[in-house]
């Protein structure tokens, strides 16, 4: 019996990007960062993420993975649950900043 090959990644044509939650999460990250007086460069360095990637996340241009969410929340010295709670609040308010 031959073993089936498994291809990594998403099937062609699929996407996990949804603009509303990505923007709401980005707003939560930016608000927490500014509240703490941290520059994007500093946040990126502490989280070990490229600064341009942090910018894309804050602008809602990128949907971060769970691993990135945990790195960002740790760098912001807050729980991922609190960061996600703010994200949900942003989604519910429909806030566009």
KEMAR-540168 format. One line per 2 residues: number of its first residue (from 1); for each residue x, y, z of C-alpha. Coordinates in nm, 3 decimals. Layout:
NUM	X,Y,Z | ... $
//
This chain:
1	0.000,0.000,0.000 | 0.142,0.336,-0.105 $
3	0.152,0.623,0.135 | -0.027,0.935,0.011 $
5	0.185,1.244,-0.013 | 0.075,1.534,0.203 $
7	0.126,1.885,0.074 | 0.183,2.158,0.327 $
9	-0.016,2.480,0.327 | -0.361,2.577,0.214 $
11	-0.523,2.439,-0.100 | -0.482,2.660,-0.406 $
13	-0.738,2.940,-0.413 | -0.821,2.940,-0.042 $
15	-0.755,3.226,0.194 | -0.778,3.292,0.565 $
17	-0.770,3.669,0.532 | -1.080,3.850,0.649 $
19	-1.046,4.230,0.656 | -1.279,4.315,0.948 $
21	-1.114,4.095,1.215 | -0.768,4.180,1.081 $
23	-0.840,4.552,1.114 | -0.996,4.509,1.460 $
25	-0.691,4.314,1.580 | -0.457,4.572,1.431 $
27	-0.641,4.850,1.612 | -0.611,4.656,1.939 $
29	-0.236,4.609,1.891 | -0.179,4.973,1.798 $
31	-0.384,5.100,2.096 | -0.198,4.876,2.341 $
33	0.138,4.974,2.193 | 0.066,5.347,2.209 $
35	-0.080,5.316,2.560 | 0.254,5.171,2.668 $
37	0.459,5.427,2.476 | 0.633,5.164,2.266 $
39	0.753,5.233,1.912 | 0.681,4.982,1.635 $
41	1.053,4.908,1.610 | 1.075,4.826,1.980 $
43	0.766,4.606,1.971 | 0.901,4.424,1.668 $
45	1.238,4.367,1.833 | 1.090,4.233,2.157 $
47	0.839,4.012,1.970 | 1.110,3.901,1.725 $
49	0.896,4.003,1.427 | 1.002,4.222,1.134 $
51	0.895,4.585,1.188 | 0.723,4.602,0.851 $
53	0.516,4.300,0.950 | 0.400,4.479,1.268 $
55	0.296,4.773,1.050 | 0.094,4.545,0.822 $
57	-0.075,4.386,1.123 | -0.162,4.725,1.274 $
59	-0.308,4.845,0.942 | -0.515,4.528,0.912 $
61	-0.331,4.416,0.599 | -0.221,4.087,0.753 $
63	-0.410,3.822,0.952 | -0.159,3.700,1.213 $
65	-0.122,3.338,1.316 | -0.175,3.221,1.671 $
67	0.202,3.210,1.719 | 0.232,3.578,1.618 $
69	-0.060,3.677,1.842 | 0.114,3.513,2.137 $
71	0.449,3.682,2.053 | 0.282,4.023,2.021 $
73	0.080,3.991,2.342 | 0.390,3.876,2.531 $
75	0.590,4.172,2.394 | 0.308,4.406,2.503 $
77	0.313,4.242,2.848 | -0.053,4.153,2.830 $
79	-0.245,3.831,2.792 | -0.353,3.714,2.450 $
81	-0.704,3.690,2.599 | -0.704,4.062,2.681 $
83	-0.576,4.146,2.333 | -0.849,3.932,2.177 $
85	-1.112,4.085,2.408 | -1.019,4.430,2.278 $
87	-1.035,4.292,1.924 | -1.388,4.164,1.984 $
89	-1.490,4.499,2.131 | -1.349,4.673,1.822 $
91	-1.548,4.438,1.597 | -1.869,4.498,1.790 $
93	-1.833,4.874,1.787 | -1.753,4.878,1.416 $
95	-1.484,5.133,1.497 | -1.279,5.245,1.199 $
97	-0.974,5.450,1.301 $
//
